[in-house]
Amino acid sequence: MFIVPTNRKFKTQTQSSPGKPIISGSASKAELQAAAQRYGWTRRELSVKDIQEMSSGENRYHEICNPDLYEAAFQRHAKKDANEREIEKSAVQRMFADRATPEETAAAVKETQKFAERFPQGQFATMPENRKKLIAWLKENNRAITYTNLVEAFETLAIAGDLVLSPNVISVGSEVEVTGEALRKYPRLHKLLAPQKRPNIADTQSADEFKASHPELADRRTPPLIQARQQRDANTVAFFKETEAATASTRDGSANVVDYGAQQRVPVEPEKYSLKQKIRSMSAEEFAQRVKDDPTFAAAIDRASDGNK
């Protein structure tokens, strides 16, 4: 690293960026009131959110100078939490007393399905005892049937060895299931407590093995080169069949005659057009002499005349 010489002097003091005011924790009430006038702090109704977002100086100001409003914010928050807990408690009691609303039941089912999909090691589809123990734990602890609460119940019961879990979800070919003391001392218990994806046969197969086990994925399309070759072969066979059908032998069998039908080498219209141009370029005397001397030319004139009829 190179330092470039400069005439500017290094700063020996740092300047603090403007931000929230910092007030000493030992500031007196008079000092806090003076700071309130300086920074515009006023006496007002507060919420816990307001208190959490304000600076330490403003927090100290309201705590010392407005203790009634400061305490009222926490009291309202505590009352709100208590009401929410009471509502949740009532909902839990209705759920376990089979008096839940259809909406509450649908929400509980959705949360349970989500949990069962992410924790296949619990074998909840085939192990009803595990389901019963989870629900019993939630009921005993007055917890709603939510994904978060189910995870807590699962972890608590698994660590205690009260569930029957399948390590097979961690690696194929592992023990079928563990429980009790074996579960409590299982060396990879931390993995059994985490959400898992159940492995299947496809996860252990190579690409060729997977393709061989799924014949419906085979590509049965004919490659373009093979299609072109097959088309040439078909055209050749068709040509020989056509030739064979049009071939006739002479009476003495010394030769074969192939009749391909009428073959027109030059289109009619171009021939007529060329003839017309030729005639236009000739005088009457040249035309009459050409007809007299050239039978082919005369025949062409006749064909053109027949075609125009």
Secondary structure, DSSP 4 states (H G I P E B T S, - for coil): --PPP-SSPPPSSPPPPP-S----TT--HHHHHHHHHHHT-------HHHHHHS-HHHHHHHHHH-HHHHHHHHHHHHHHHHHHHHHHHHHHHHHHTT---HHHHHHHHHHHHHHHHH-GGG-TTT-HHHHHHHHHHHHHTT--S-HHHHHHHHHHHHHTT-S-B-GGGTSTTS-S-B-HHHHHT-TTHHHHTS------HHHH--HHHHHHT-GGG---PPPHHHHHHHHHHHHHHHHHHHHHHHEEE-TTSS-EEE------SS-HHHHHHHHHHHHHTS-HHHHHHHHHH-HHHHHHHHHHHHHT-
